[in-house]
Amino acid sequence: MLLYSHTRLKTFEQCPLQYKLKYLDSIPEPVENIEVFLGKRVHEVLEQLYRTLEPEKPPRLKELLATYRAAWEEQWNSNVRIVRRDAARLYFSYGEKCIQHFYNTFVPFNQSATLHLEHRLEFPLDETGTRGIQGYADRISVRTDGVYEIHDYKTGRRALTQKDADSDRQLSLYEIGFRGFQPAAKKIELVWHCLGVGVTLRSHRTPGQRARIRQSAQELIDHIERQSQFPANKTRLCDWCAYRSICPAWTTHGTSRPWYWSSRSSSHESAAIKAPPHTDSHAIKTTQSTSRPWYWSWGSSAHESAAIEAPHYADSHPIRTTHGTSRPWYWSSGSSDRKSEGIEATHHTASHPIWYWLGRLSRKLYVWLTSTNRPR
């Protein structure tokens, strides 16, 4: 039986090339995004919570947070990549917040009896058994009223909507698999825990909905199996792709490094500039060759020598050209006939001293406010 998973199907829908590199070529992911690393650590804590739960003696919050901290420090390695400009400690604090939200909502954790944790489900999609689905349910439980629950923990910063829950494919497939495994389950409720915002969503599927989901999954697998070409799909999600450094959609002029960008100008096709090492995955674009990455020229034949240096505190961020403005984060070119033009820092660039220091202060304040060790 050819086995697929919801993640495998979703990967193809998002980017066929990523699907090919991961599942057909079996190329190991060279890096692990910190969002994935964070999610694993939070899932491990919640799994241990229910695996060791004593009905009359629930664990204390500080014990769960200590387990989380120990796992984070033990598993942290140099291959963890931070895409956002946030520091790693902010991600760590966000993971603590996820655990706190879940703990405060469900302590003493007696809403339902746990049947399975990280339970593997595998089932055929058709009667021939040639196509199948496999996956792991975070938690499966049963309430005192006989209703079964299939739980999924979400550590993303964006909360799902009820519409998202009602159309979710992953837990729908898990329900189909669990019904085959547990025929006595008459009523099943699907539960999503959006841990970052402390929101819990519930939904259920009718027999007709389950049949349509089964059919659509089978059709998608058949479509994938017929493919001979797997083009890259360039989207904002590329920032989180572990294969971006070898993706042709992000490489130009024979370089595999994603922070190189060639000029759009035909007269400067070979001009490319490398971002400093601390820019991580942020792209930097230029139209003139230069020996210093924080200098940017206009790319106009009449102004080839006109360039401006980004402030020292913004040298790790990309900047782009724009036109006439009086805002303080714009910088003029210094050219007499182009005085109205400037270079604008992108939205995440600290490009004026006061905003730079306020940004640093706000980050430190956030860490202090979310720290479990601060005075109460």
Secondary structure, DSSP 8 states (H G I E B T S, - for coil): -EEE-HHHHHHHHH-HHHHIIIIIS----S-EEHHHHHHHHHHHHHHHHHHS-BTTB---HHHHHHHHHHHHHHH--TTEE--SSS-HHHHHHHHHHHHHHHHHHHTT--SSEEEEEEEEEEEESSTT-SEEEEEEEEEEEE-TTS-EEEEEEE--SS---HHHHHT-SHHHHHHHHHHHH-TT---EEEEEEETTTTEEEEE---HHHHHHHHHHHHHHHHHHHT--------SGGGGG-TTGGG-GGG--TT---TTEEE-SSGGGTT-EEE--GGGTT-----SS--SSTTEEE---GGGTT-EEE--GGGTTS-EEEEE----TTEEE---GGGTTEEEEE-TT---SHHHHHHHHHHHHHHHHHH-TTS--
